[in-house]
Amino acid sequence: MQKIKPDLKNKLNKLHHAKAIELNIAIVNKDTKGLNNFIKYEFPESSKDLKVSEKIIQYLLFEYKIDVPFPKITNPKFTFIDLFAGIGGMRLAYQNLDGECVFTSEWDKFSQKTYEINFGEKPKGDITKIHEKEIPDHDILLAGFPCQPFSIAGVSKKNALGRSHGFLDETQGTLFFDIARIIKCKRPKAFMLENVKNLVSHDKGNTFRVIKETLIELGYNIHYKVLDGKYFVPQHRERIIIVGFDNTIFKSLDSFEFPKMNDAKYALKDILENNIDNKYTLSEKLWNYLQVYAAKHKAKGNGFGFGMTDLEGISRTLSARYYKDGAEILIPQNNKRPRRLTPRECARLQGFPDNFIIPVSDNQAYKQFGNSVVMPLIQAVGQNIVNEIFKLNGKYTNKSYSHSTTVKHIIQ
């Protein structure tokens, strides 16, 4: 226990919100230089004594309770686990439905930082090294298992490099079977899996056939549908959602109602920030390169090129490669070269609220949001899953997801 004066503790607990976020980011990143600068600014007298300063740093690193924006809810109505969690898009959706996350797994250290600062828990690491019996019992299993082995872009790249893809990709393609072993052991009432649209057609449909057969053999009735995020945010993002229910519990559940897609129209202009830093404007060299690259591919008759976005419409799909050049979603600017989205705009494009903290570099943030999910879409599917679970005992009111979780709601 690091003993520091009560008045210092009180001051730490009364920090301005923006300053508290800055401190939390330094703590999660174990940034001792940043913590030293914080102490010098907030506690100038204490910073003069190296021993006192060191005590404060140790207290902050090991005892100080980070004030997280999305803590576990009180009185949860169901439990769930979050596999291949990324930065927690699925968790956030299911917490909004009054669920409690009892286990999380994510191997990427940068995603772990983002997850920890927002939810107050550091995810467990590589799921392949975690025994299924170590995982707590739960009602719903969530998994957005790695999509690169199955995505169109991922397959094209691996083919070009002479690498394996799909289940033959030994580093990522077989991770589905880790989900299967956990389902077999823990027998959740239901599960929800998310992946790219191309999963259905990969390897002439054989990959998806194996997935379906495996889940059915485990004793689950399954339902799946390709859904587009454009009905929830201003982004065209098609993903397959696979929902399963334990058929020893849901004996008469022959069908599952996926969310109805309404005619809501979203515009990219609604998620844009004001007063954008010039660093997001493309350099002259990069802009010239993208134009030459696009012209070359147009001459060959294919569609590769940059995406200049209509601000009154929706964007292309945000991908994890966005950090490279931002080519798929470019924002036009008056009398200037186009710019890429900011990390906050990427968060909004996926339906994350503005109090979601981004503690990592821009490049890492682009990767993280590009790999994430359209959070309101996941919540809409989740609402229908939860409704089915609690129909069994009348414990939960049968509610419908409302499209009130709109872009304007997100940025308020």
N, C-alpha and C positions, 0 to 999 in steps of 0.2 A: 504494500500500500504506500503510495507516494503522498506524503503529508504536505499539503499546500494550504495556505491561509484561507479561512472561510470567505473572506471578502473577495478573494480571487475567484473562488468557485462561484460565488454569487454573480460576479461580473460575467463569467463565462456563460452562465445560465440565462443572462439577460441580453445577450448579444443581439444586435440588429439582424433581421432575417438574412440579408445579403451577406453580412459578415459571417454569420453562422454557416452558410453554405460554403463560403470560401475556406473557413476553418475545417469543415467536414471533408472537403476535397483534399486538403493537405493531409488530414489524418488517414483517410482511405489510401492515399498514394504513399503514405509514410514519408512525406516530404519534410525532412528535418530542417532544411534550409528555409522552406516556406513557414514552418512553425516558429523558427527563430525570428523571422521577420515579423510574424504576427505578434509574438511576445514583445518585441521591441516597440511596436506601434501601440498595442493595447495596454501593455504593462511596462512602461519605460523604466520605472524605478526597479522593478524586479529583474529586468534584463541586465542590469549592471552587475548583478551577483550571479556568476556562472553556475553555482550550485543550485540556487533557487530556480534559475532558468532551466536547468536540466531536469529538476523535479517537475516543473510545469510540463515540459515536453513528455516526460515519462507518464505523467498523469493523463495527458491528452491522448497519447498513443494506446494506453492500456486500461484506463479506467473511465475516461470521459464518455458519457453516453451521447452518441450522435443522434440529433433530432432528425429523424427520417420523415420524408413526406408521405410514405405509404406503409405505415406499420401494420402489424397483424391486427385484424379486427377483433373486437370483443364479441362474445356470444355468437360464434360462427354457426352456420346451419349445415355445413358439410365440410369435408376435408378433401384436399387434392395434393398431388405431387407435380412438380414442374421439371421435366427432363429436357436436356438440350435447351436450357432456359434462355440463353442469350442474355438480354438485358431485362427480361421480365415482362414482356408484352402480354403473354398468356396469363401470367400470375396477376397482373394488374386487372385484367378483364374478369377473372374469376373472384378476386377479392371484391370487386365492385358488386358481385352477386352474393356477397356474404359468405364466401368460402375462406377456409384457413389452409394455407400452404404448410405442409408438414415435412416436406423434403424437396431439395432443389439440387440439380446437377448441371454444371457448366464448366468446361475445361479451360476456356480462353481467359487468361488472367486480366485482360482489359475489360472484358464483359463482366467478369466477377466484380471489378471495382465499381462499375456503373450499377450493377445489381445491388451491391452492398450499401452504397450510399443512398439508394432510393428505398430499400426495404429493410435495412438494418441487419441483414444476414449475408454472410459470404457463402456462396454455393459450394457444395462438395465438388470434387474434380471429376476426372475421367470416369464415366459410368461403366466402362468395360472393366474397371478395377474395383468396382463396388459390388459386393455380394448382395443378391436380391433380398436375403433375410435381414440385412442391415436396414432396409427401407421400411419405414412405419406403414401400418395399415392405412388405407385411404379409400375414399368413395370414388374419386375420379382421377384417372391418370391423364396427364397432358404431355404431349411431345411434338415439337416441331423438328423432327429429326433432319440431319444435314441434307440439303437438297442438291448440292453441287454434283454428286454422282448421277443425278437424274435430270437436271435442268438442261434446257436446249443449249444455253451458253456453255455450261459445264461439259456436256457431252462433246460439243464442237471443239472446245479447247483440248480436251483429253485425246480426241481422235487425231487432232493436228499434231499433238506431241507424242502420239503412239502409246498413250497410257490407257489403263483400264477404266471403265466407268460402270455405273450401276452396282450390282452386288459384287462384281469382280474388283471394284475399288476396295481393297482390303483396309484402307485407313478410315473410310467413311461409309462405304456402301453397305457394310454388314451391320451397321449400328441398329438397324430395325430389329435384328434378332435379340439385341439387348432389351429392347422394349418388350418383345415377346416373352423373354424369360421372366421379366418382372411381372407382367400380366399373369403368367402361369402360376407364379408363386404367391402373389398378393391378392389376386382375384378382385380387382376393383369392380364396383357396380357398373361403371362405365368408363370409357376412354374417349379422348379426342386427339387425333393425329392430324398434322398439317404438313403439306409439302407442295412442290411446284406442280403445275398442271401437267407437265410432261411426264410425270410419274406414271400416268395412265397409259401412255403410248410407248414408254421406253421399252426397248428390246422387243418390239412388236407385241407389246402387252404382256409379255411373260413376267416381267418384274412385278407388275401390279397383281397378276394372277397369283404369284407366290405369296404376296402380302395378304391378299384376301383369304386364300386357303389356310394360311397359318393362323389368322385371327379366328376363322370359323372353327378350325380344329381345336382351338383353345376354349371353345364353348361360348362364343359371342355371336349375336346377330349384328351384322354390320350394315351401315348405310353410308353412302358417300355422294359427294356432289362437288363440282367445280363452281366456286363462288368468286365474284369480282368485287374487289375493294372499292370500286368506283361508286357504289351505292352508299358508301359511308364516308369517304374522303375523296378529294379531287385527284385520284390516281387510278389508272388502269392496272390492276394487280390481280391476276387470276391464280387461285390456289385451290388444290383439292383438299377437302375436309373429309376425314374418315371418322365416323362416330360408331362406337360399339357398345352394346349392353349385354351383361351377363344373362344368358338365356335360361339359367336356373332360377333367376329372380324375375326377369321380364319375360314370362312365358308366352304372353300374347301380344308382344310388341312386334308387329310385322312391318311397321313403317315408322319413319321418323320425319317430322316436319322441320325442314331447314327454314331459316328465316325468309320471309317473303321480301323480295327486292322491290322497293317502291320506286317512284319516278323522281326521287330527290336529285336535284341538280347542284353539283358543287363546282366551284370555280377556283382555280389555282391562286388567283389574286387574293382570295380570302385568307390564305395561310402565310402570306408574305410579310416579312418584317419591314420596318421603316429604317432609314438612315443606315444603310448597309456599308460595312467596311470595304474599302477598295480592294482588299486582298482577295475578295471573292470574284472580282472581275477577271475574265480570262486574259492572260498575257497576249501580246500581239503575236508572239511566236506560236503559242498553242492555238489561238484562233485561226491563224493562217494554215496551220497543219490540219486542223479539223475540216476546214473548207476544201483543201486539196484532197484529203482522204475521202471525203464524201463524194466529191466529183469523180474520183477514180473509180469508186465502187458503183456509182450511178451509171458510168459508161459501160461497166461490165454487166449491168442489168440486175444487180442485187440491191438490197435495201439498207446496207450498212451506212451509218452516218450519224451526225449529231441530231438532237431533237430540240429545235427551237419551239418553245411551248407557247400556245395560245393562252394568255392569262385568263380569258373568259371560259376556258375549257379545263380539261384534266390533263395530267402529265402521263408520260410513259411510266413503266415500272421502275421504281427505285431499286438499284442493285448494290451489292457489296463492293462493286468495282467503281462506284461513283467517285471515290476519293482520287482516282487516277486522273481524270480530266473533266468529270461532270458532263460528259457529252450527251448522255441520254436525256437529261433534263436541263436545258439552258433557259435562262430568264432574260428576255430582251430588255435593253436599257436605252433610254433616249440619248442619242448622240454619244453613245459609248459602246464598247464591245459588250457582248452578253456576259452574264455572270452565272456562277453555279448557285445552287441553294445553300443557305447556311445550315449548320447542324440543327438549329432550332426549327427551321422550316422543314427539314427532313423528319424531325420528331412529329411535327404537326401533320405531315403528309401520311404518317402511319397512325395518326389518331391519338398520340400521346399528349397528355395535358401539359400546360406550360410550367407547372411546378415539378415536372420530372427533371431531375438534375443531370447535367451532362458534365462529368468530371474528367473526361479524357480529351486528347487532342482532336482537332477537326478530322484528321484522317481516320482515326479510330472510331470517331462518332459516325462518320459516313459508312464505315464497314458495319457498325453495329445496327444502325437503323435500316441499312440495306438488307441485312440478314433477318430483321425482325418481322413482325406481323402487323396487319391492320387491326389494331386493338379493338375498335368498336365492332368489327365483323366477328372476331373471336368471342366477344361478349354476347353478341346476338345469338350465335350458335350455342354458347354456354347456357344462356337463359333457357333455351328449349331442352337441353340435356338435364339441367337442374329440375325443371318442371316435371320431367318424366320420373326422375328419382323420387321426388316427394309426392307424386300422385299415389304412390304405393301405400302410403300411410296417412295421407291427408295432412302431413306436417307442414307443408309449404304451399303458399297460395300460388295458383297457376297464373303466372304473369306472362305478358308478351313483351319482348324487347321493343323499346321505343327508339325511333330514329332521332329523338331529341338530342342524342349524343352526336351533335353535328360539329362541323368545323368551328362555327362561331362559339359553341359551347366549350370546345377544347381550349380556345385561346383567351377565354375570359378569366 
